[in-house]
Amino acid sequence: MNRKTQWYLFCLLSVITMMLFIAGCNSADTAWKVYEGSAVDKSFPVPKEASKAEAALKSAKMEYVRYSVPGLKEDSKLPTAYEEEIKAWGWTEDKEEQTGSTRVFIKNNQVIQLSLQKNAFILYIPKTNDVAARSLNNTNNP
């Protein structure tokens, strides 16, 4: 083999190796082992590896933040490790309020809705406590 052919072969193998390395790094799933407080409520955990894809929005009706997490699907379940961490941080799930891919968690009269999407999840905090308001309306109406 002449030097020119060796050089092209070396370059080709280097490029293929780099592509495989980059693809391997991007396909790694979130470990769901290390958590930090969310941008909308520091007492609600989010995986440290989740990247904030959209800054927290504060409006008259709600606050929300979107986190990017590769591998999540809208119709999938939350990883068990994450569910356990949410409970460990003192949050309980209100399964009666769950709708589709949105789950509702409550702690000290604070409500957080977690909505799963493809490769992301969104945390919503309604400004008015809709769950408590519905409960009050149901008890006040005969």
MIROVO-315450 format. One record per residue (C-alpha): chain; x, y, z; residue in three letters; residue number from 1. Coordinates in steps of 0.02 Angstrom, whole numbers. Layout:
BEGIN
<rec><chain>A</chain><xx>X</xx><yy>Y</yy><zz>Z</zz><resn>ALA</resn><resi>NUM</resi></rec>
...
This chain:
BEGIN
<rec><chain>A</chain><xx>0</xx><yy>0</yy><zz>0</zz><resn>MET</resn><resi>1</resi></rec>
<rec><chain>A</chain><xx>66</xx><yy>170</yy><zz>-42</zz><resn>ASN</resn><resi>2</resi></rec>
<rec><chain>A</chain><xx>68</xx><yy>316</yy><zz>79</zz><resn>ARG</resn><resi>3</resi></rec>
<rec><chain>A</chain><xx>-81</xx><yy>403</yy><zz>-2</zz><resn>LYS</resn><resi>4</resi></rec>
<rec><chain>A</chain><xx>-191</xx><yy>249</yy><zz>18</zz><resn>THR</resn><resi>5</resi></rec>
<rec><chain>A</chain><xx>-134</xx><yy>225</yy><zz>197</zz><resn>GLN</resn><resi>6</resi></rec>
<rec><chain>A</chain><xx>-177</xx><yy>406</yy><zz>235</zz><resn>TRP</resn><resi>7</resi></rec>
<rec><chain>A</chain><xx>-354</xx><yy>391</yy><zz>162</zz><resn>TYR</resn><resi>8</resi></rec>
<rec><chain>A</chain><xx>-382</xx><yy>228</yy><zz>256</zz><resn>LEU</resn><resi>9</resi></rec>
<rec><chain>A</chain><xx>-323</xx><yy>309</yy><zz>419</zz><resn>PHE</resn><resi>10</resi></rec>
<rec><chain>A</chain><xx>-439</xx><yy>459</yy><zz>392</zz><resn>CYS</resn><resi>11</resi></rec>
<rec><chain>A</chain><xx>-587</xx><yy>348</yy><zz>350</zz><resn>LEU</resn><resi>12</resi></rec>
<rec><chain>A</chain><xx>-563</xx><yy>240</yy><zz>505</zz><resn>LEU</resn><resi>13</resi></rec>
<rec><chain>A</chain><xx>-542</xx><yy>396</yy><zz>613</zz><resn>SER</resn><resi>14</resi></rec>
<rec><chain>A</chain><xx>-705</xx><yy>469</yy><zz>549</zz><resn>VAL</resn><resi>15</resi></rec>
<rec><chain>A</chain><xx>-799</xx><yy>305</yy><zz>575</zz><resn>ILE</resn><resi>16</resi></rec>
<rec><chain>A</chain><xx>-730</xx><yy>290</yy><zz>752</zz><resn>THR</resn><resi>17</resi></rec>
<rec><chain>A</chain><xx>-781</xx><yy>468</yy><zz>794</zz><resn>MET</resn><resi>18</resi></rec>
<rec><chain>A</chain><xx>-957</xx><yy>440</yy><zz>724</zz><resn>MET</resn><resi>19</resi></rec>
<rec><chain>A</chain><xx>-979</xx><yy>282</yy><zz>827</zz><resn>LEU</resn><resi>20</resi></rec>
<rec><chain>A</chain><xx>-917</xx><yy>371</yy><zz>983</zz><resn>PHE</resn><resi>21</resi></rec>
<rec><chain>A</chain><xx>-1034</xx><yy>518</yy><zz>958</zz><resn>ILE</resn><resi>22</resi></rec>
<rec><chain>A</chain><xx>-1182</xx><yy>404</yy><zz>920</zz><resn>ALA</resn><resi>23</resi></rec>
<rec><chain>A</chain><xx>-1145</xx><yy>304</yy><zz>1077</zz><resn>GLY</resn><resi>24</resi></rec>
<rec><chain>A</chain><xx>-1139</xx><yy>462</yy><zz>1184</zz><resn>CYS</resn><resi>25</resi></rec>
<rec><chain>A</chain><xx>-1304</xx><yy>527</yy><zz>1115</zz><resn>ASN</resn><resi>26</resi></rec>
<rec><chain>A</chain><xx>-1399</xx><yy>364</yy><zz>1135</zz><resn>SER</resn><resi>27</resi></rec>
<rec><chain>A</chain><xx>-1364</xx><yy>347</yy><zz>1321</zz><resn>ALA</resn><resi>28</resi></rec>
<rec><chain>A</chain><xx>-1525</xx><yy>353</yy><zz>1420</zz><resn>ASP</resn><resi>29</resi></rec>
<rec><chain>A</chain><xx>-1547</xx><yy>460</yy><zz>1574</zz><resn>THR</resn><resi>30</resi></rec>
<rec><chain>A</chain><xx>-1487</xx><yy>362</yy><zz>1723</zz><resn>ALA</resn><resi>31</resi></rec>
<rec><chain>A</chain><xx>-1631</xx><yy>425</yy><zz>1833</zz><resn>TRP</resn><resi>32</resi></rec>
<rec><chain>A</chain><xx>-1515</xx><yy>415</yy><zz>1985</zz><resn>LYS</resn><resi>33</resi></rec>
<rec><chain>A</chain><xx>-1465</xx><yy>595</yy><zz>2025</zz><resn>VAL</resn><resi>34</resi></rec>
<rec><chain>A</chain><xx>-1597</xx><yy>729</yy><zz>2053</zz><resn>TYR</resn><resi>35</resi></rec>
<rec><chain>A</chain><xx>-1611</xx><yy>915</yy><zz>2086</zz><resn>GLU</resn><resi>36</resi></rec>
<rec><chain>A</chain><xx>-1756</xx><yy>1033</yy><zz>2120</zz><resn>GLY</resn><resi>37</resi></rec>
<rec><chain>A</chain><xx>-1857</xx><yy>1088</yy><zz>1968</zz><resn>SER</resn><resi>38</resi></rec>
<rec><chain>A</chain><xx>-1856</xx><yy>1263</yy><zz>1898</zz><resn>ALA</resn><resi>39</resi></rec>
<rec><chain>A</chain><xx>-2039</xx><yy>1291</yy><zz>1945</zz><resn>VAL</resn><resi>40</resi></rec>
<rec><chain>A</chain><xx>-2032</xx><yy>1214</yy><zz>2120</zz><resn>ASP</resn><resi>41</resi></rec>
<rec><chain>A</chain><xx>-1868</xx><yy>1169</yy><zz>2204</zz><resn>LYS</resn><resi>42</resi></rec>
<rec><chain>A</chain><xx>-1958</xx><yy>1038</yy><zz>2310</zz><resn>SER</resn><resi>43</resi></rec>
<rec><chain>A</chain><xx>-2004</xx><yy>934</yy><zz>2156</zz><resn>PHE</resn><resi>44</resi></rec>
<rec><chain>A</chain><xx>-1864</xx><yy>825</yy><zz>2089</zz><resn>PRO</resn><resi>45</resi></rec>
<rec><chain>A</chain><xx>-1805</xx><yy>815</yy><zz>1908</zz><resn>VAL</resn><resi>46</resi></rec>
<rec><chain>A</chain><xx>-1663</xx><yy>707</yy><zz>1843</zz><resn>PRO</resn><resi>47</resi></rec>
<rec><chain>A</chain><xx>-1502</xx><yy>807</yy><zz>1845</zz><resn>LYS</resn><resi>48</resi></rec>
<rec><chain>A</chain><xx>-1466</xx><yy>743</yy><zz>1669</zz><resn>GLU</resn><resi>49</resi></rec>
<rec><chain>A</chain><xx>-1628</xx><yy>817</yy><zz>1603</zz><resn>ALA</resn><resi>50</resi></rec>
<rec><chain>A</chain><xx>-1593</xx><yy>979</yy><zz>1513</zz><resn>SER</resn><resi>51</resi></rec>
<rec><chain>A</chain><xx>-1708</xx><yy>1127</yy><zz>1528</zz><resn>LYS</resn><resi>52</resi></rec>
<rec><chain>A</chain><xx>-1774</xx><yy>1145</yy><zz>1350</zz><resn>ALA</resn><resi>53</resi></rec>
<rec><chain>A</chain><xx>-1887</xx><yy>1292</yy><zz>1384</zz><resn>GLU</resn><resi>54</resi></rec>
<rec><chain>A</chain><xx>-1872</xx><yy>1421</yy><zz>1522</zz><resn>ALA</resn><resi>55</resi></rec>
<rec><chain>A</chain><xx>-2004</xx><yy>1429</yy><zz>1656</zz><resn>ALA</resn><resi>56</resi></rec>
<rec><chain>A</chain><xx>-2151</xx><yy>1532</yy><zz>1602</zz><resn>LEU</resn><resi>57</resi></rec>
<rec><chain>A</chain><xx>-2247</xx><yy>1630</yy><zz>1731</zz><resn>LYS</resn><resi>58</resi></rec>
<rec><chain>A</chain><xx>-2422</xx><yy>1685</yy><zz>1685</zz><resn>SER</resn><resi>59</resi></rec>
<rec><chain>A</chain><xx>-2581</xx><yy>1727</yy><zz>1777</zz><resn>ALA</resn><resi>60</resi></rec>
<rec><chain>A</chain><xx>-2643</xx><yy>1547</yy><zz>1759</zz><resn>LYS</resn><resi>61</resi></rec>
<rec><chain>A</chain><xx>-2487</xx><yy>1439</yy><zz>1774</zz><resn>MET</resn><resi>62</resi></rec>
<rec><chain>A</chain><xx>-2300</xx><yy>1417</yy><zz>1779</zz><resn>GLU</resn><resi>63</resi></rec>
<rec><chain>A</chain><xx>-2215</xx><yy>1282</yy><zz>1678</zz><resn>TYR</resn><resi>64</resi></rec>
<rec><chain>A</chain><xx>-2047</xx><yy>1217</yy><zz>1623</zz><resn>VAL</resn><resi>65</resi></rec>
<rec><chain>A</chain><xx>-2005</xx><yy>1090</yy><zz>1488</zz><resn>ARG</resn><resi>66</resi></rec>
<rec><chain>A</chain><xx>-1862</xx><yy>967</yy><zz>1513</zz><resn>TYR</resn><resi>67</resi></rec>
<rec><chain>A</chain><xx>-1781</xx><yy>869</yy><zz>1373</zz><resn>SER</resn><resi>68</resi></rec>
<rec><chain>A</chain><xx>-1750</xx><yy>685</yy><zz>1412</zz><resn>VAL</resn><resi>69</resi></rec>
<rec><chain>A</chain><xx>-1699</xx><yy>574</yy><zz>1265</zz><resn>PRO</resn><resi>70</resi></rec>
<rec><chain>A</chain><xx>-1795</xx><yy>411</yy><zz>1256</zz><resn>GLY</resn><resi>71</resi></rec>
<rec><chain>A</chain><xx>-1957</xx><yy>465</yy><zz>1339</zz><resn>LEU</resn><resi>72</resi></rec>
<rec><chain>A</chain><xx>-2119</xx><yy>431</yy><zz>1247</zz><resn>LYS</resn><resi>73</resi></rec>
<rec><chain>A</chain><xx>-2287</xx><yy>512</yy><zz>1273</zz><resn>GLU</resn><resi>74</resi></rec>
<rec><chain>A</chain><xx>-2373</xx><yy>345</yy><zz>1299</zz><resn>ASP</resn><resi>75</resi></rec>
<rec><chain>A</chain><xx>-2236</xx><yy>274</yy><zz>1412</zz><resn>SER</resn><resi>76</resi></rec>
<rec><chain>A</chain><xx>-2232</xx><yy>261</yy><zz>1600</zz><resn>LYS</resn><resi>77</resi></rec>
<rec><chain>A</chain><xx>-2118</xx><yy>361</yy><zz>1712</zz><resn>LEU</resn><resi>78</resi></rec>
<rec><chain>A</chain><xx>-1965</xx><yy>259</yy><zz>1761</zz><resn>PRO</resn><resi>79</resi></rec>
<rec><chain>A</chain><xx>-1993</xx><yy>173</yy><zz>1928</zz><resn>THR</resn><resi>80</resi></rec>
<rec><chain>A</chain><xx>-1837</xx><yy>256</yy><zz>2000</zz><resn>ALA</resn><resi>81</resi></rec>
<rec><chain>A</chain><xx>-1911</xx><yy>428</yy><zz>1961</zz><resn>TYR</resn><resi>82</resi></rec>
<rec><chain>A</chain><xx>-2080</xx><yy>384</yy><zz>2037</zz><resn>GLU</resn><resi>83</resi></rec>
<rec><chain>A</chain><xx>-1992</xx><yy>325</yy><zz>2195</zz><resn>GLU</resn><resi>84</resi></rec>
<rec><chain>A</chain><xx>-1889</xx><yy>485</yy><zz>2203</zz><resn>GLU</resn><resi>85</resi></rec>
<rec><chain>A</chain><xx>-2045</xx><yy>593</yy><zz>2186</zz><resn>ILE</resn><resi>86</resi></rec>
<rec><chain>A</chain><xx>-2122</xx><yy>499</yy><zz>2334</zz><resn>LYS</resn><resi>87</resi></rec>
<rec><chain>A</chain><xx>-1959</xx><yy>513</yy><zz>2432</zz><resn>ALA</resn><resi>88</resi></rec>
<rec><chain>A</chain><xx>-1967</xx><yy>703</yy><zz>2411</zz><resn>TRP</resn><resi>89</resi></rec>
<rec><chain>A</chain><xx>-2139</xx><yy>700</yy><zz>2494</zz><resn>GLY</resn><resi>90</resi></rec>
<rec><chain>A</chain><xx>-2255</xx><yy>707</yy><zz>2343</zz><resn>TRP</resn><resi>91</resi></rec>
<rec><chain>A</chain><xx>-2408</xx><yy>595</yy><zz>2325</zz><resn>THR</resn><resi>92</resi></rec>
<rec><chain>A</chain><xx>-2495</xx><yy>557</yy><zz>2162</zz><resn>GLU</resn><resi>93</resi></rec>
<rec><chain>A</chain><xx>-2679</xx><yy>599</yy><zz>2138</zz><resn>ASP</resn><resi>94</resi></rec>
<rec><chain>A</chain><xx>-2727</xx><yy>460</yy><zz>2018</zz><resn>LYS</resn><resi>95</resi></rec>
<rec><chain>A</chain><xx>-2907</xx><yy>522</yy><zz>2006</zz><resn>GLU</resn><resi>96</resi></rec>
<rec><chain>A</chain><xx>-2846</xx><yy>682</yy><zz>1923</zz><resn>GLU</resn><resi>97</resi></rec>
<rec><chain>A</chain><xx>-2735</xx><yy>594</yy><zz>1796</zz><resn>GLN</resn><resi>98</resi></rec>
<rec><chain>A</chain><xx>-2783</xx><yy>622</yy><zz>1615</zz><resn>THR</resn><resi>99</resi></rec>
<rec><chain>A</chain><xx>-2694</xx><yy>536</yy><zz>1472</zz><resn>GLY</resn><resi>100</resi></rec>
<rec><chain>A</chain><xx>-2507</xx><yy>565</yy><zz>1486</zz><resn>SER</resn><resi>101</resi></rec>
<rec><chain>A</chain><xx>-2527</xx><yy>698</yy><zz>1622</zz><resn>THR</resn><resi>102</resi></rec>
<rec><chain>A</chain><xx>-2501</xx><yy>648</yy><zz>1803</zz><resn>ARG</resn><resi>103</resi></rec>
<rec><chain>A</chain><xx>-2544</xx><yy>752</yy><zz>1955</zz><resn>VAL</resn><resi>104</resi></rec>
<rec><chain>A</chain><xx>-2439</xx><yy>761</yy><zz>2113</zz><resn>PHE</resn><resi>105</resi></rec>
<rec><chain>A</chain><xx>-2482</xx><yy>850</yy><zz>2276</zz><resn>ILE</resn><resi>106</resi></rec>
<rec><chain>A</chain><xx>-2377</xx><yy>905</yy><zz>2425</zz><resn>LYS</resn><resi>107</resi></rec>
<rec><chain>A</chain><xx>-2434</xx><yy>1026</yy><zz>2561</zz><resn>ASN</resn><resi>108</resi></rec>
<rec><chain>A</chain><xx>-2581</xx><yy>1088</yy><zz>2453</zz><resn>ASN</resn><resi>109</resi></rec>
<rec><chain>A</chain><xx>-2461</xx><yy>1123</yy><zz>2309</zz><resn>GLN</resn><resi>110</resi></rec>
<rec><chain>A</chain><xx>-2509</xx><yy>1041</yy><zz>2143</zz><resn>VAL</resn><resi>111</resi></rec>
<rec><chain>A</chain><xx>-2388</xx><yy>995</yy><zz>2005</zz><resn>ILE</resn><resi>112</resi></rec>
<rec><chain>A</chain><xx>-2442</xx><yy>916</yy><zz>1842</zz><resn>GLN</resn><resi>113</resi></rec>
<rec><chain>A</chain><xx>-2314</xx><yy>813</yy><zz>1747</zz><resn>LEU</resn><resi>114</resi></rec>
<rec><chain>A</chain><xx>-2350</xx><yy>786</yy><zz>1563</zz><resn>SER</resn><resi>115</resi></rec>
<rec><chain>A</chain><xx>-2248</xx><yy>660</yy><zz>1464</zz><resn>LEU</resn><resi>116</resi></rec>
<rec><chain>A</chain><xx>-2203</xx><yy>698</yy><zz>1284</zz><resn>GLN</resn><resi>117</resi></rec>
<rec><chain>A</chain><xx>-2086</xx><yy>624</yy><zz>1156</zz><resn>LYS</resn><resi>118</resi></rec>
<rec><chain>A</chain><xx>-1909</xx><yy>649</yy><zz>1223</zz><resn>ASN</resn><resi>119</resi></rec>
<rec><chain>A</chain><xx>-1970</xx><yy>774</yy><zz>1354</zz><resn>ALA</resn><resi>120</resi></rec>
<rec><chain>A</chain><xx>-2083</xx><yy>808</yy><zz>1501</zz><resn>PHE</resn><resi>121</resi></rec>
<rec><chain>A</chain><xx>-2167</xx><yy>968</yy><zz>1559</zz><resn>ILE</resn><resi>122</resi></rec>
<rec><chain>A</chain><xx>-2201</xx><yy>1020</yy><zz>1738</zz><resn>LEU</resn><resi>123</resi></rec>
<rec><chain>A</chain><xx>-2351</xx><yy>1134</yy><zz>1762</zz><resn>TYR</resn><resi>124</resi></rec>
<rec><chain>A</chain><xx>-2400</xx><yy>1226</yy><zz>1920</zz><resn>ILE</resn><resi>125</resi></rec>
<rec><chain>A</chain><xx>-2576</xx><yy>1296</yy><zz>1908</zz><resn>PRO</resn><resi>126</resi></rec>
<rec><chain>A</chain><xx>-2591</xx><yy>1464</yy><zz>1997</zz><resn>LYS</resn><resi>127</resi></rec>
<rec><chain>A</chain><xx>-2762</xx><yy>1416</yy><zz>2061</zz><resn>THR</resn><resi>128</resi></rec>
<rec><chain>A</chain><xx>-2772</xx><yy>1250</yy><zz>2147</zz><resn>ASN</resn><resi>129</resi></rec>
<rec><chain>A</chain><xx>-2894</xx><yy>1166</yy><zz>2027</zz><resn>ASP</resn><resi>130</resi></rec>
<rec><chain>A</chain><xx>-2897</xx><yy>1004</yy><zz>2127</zz><resn>VAL</resn><resi>131</resi></rec>
<rec><chain>A</chain><xx>-2944</xx><yy>1092</yy><zz>2289</zz><resn>ALA</resn><resi>132</resi></rec>
<rec><chain>A</chain><xx>-3068</xx><yy>1205</yy><zz>2198</zz><resn>ALA</resn><resi>133</resi></rec>
<rec><chain>A</chain><xx>-3157</xx><yy>1055</yy><zz>2122</zz><resn>ARG</resn><resi>134</resi></rec>
<rec><chain>A</chain><xx>-3163</xx><yy>970</yy><zz>2292</zz><resn>SER</resn><resi>135</resi></rec>
<rec><chain>A</chain><xx>-3238</xx><yy>1125</yy><zz>2371</zz><resn>LEU</resn><resi>136</resi></rec>
<rec><chain>A</chain><xx>-3364</xx><yy>1142</yy><zz>2229</zz><resn>ASN</resn><resi>137</resi></rec>
<rec><chain>A</chain><xx>-3415</xx><yy>959</yy><zz>2247</zz><resn>ASN</resn><resi>138</resi></rec>
<rec><chain>A</chain><xx>-3444</xx><yy>976</yy><zz>2435</zz><resn>THR</resn><resi>139</resi></rec>
<rec><chain>A</chain><xx>-3540</xx><yy>1140</yy><zz>2418</zz><resn>ASN</resn><resi>140</resi></rec>
<rec><chain>A</chain><xx>-3659</xx><yy>1074</yy><zz>2285</zz><resn>ASN</resn><resi>141</resi></rec>
<rec><chain>A</chain><xx>-3791</xx><yy>950</yy><zz>2343</zz><resn>PRO</resn><resi>142</resi></rec>
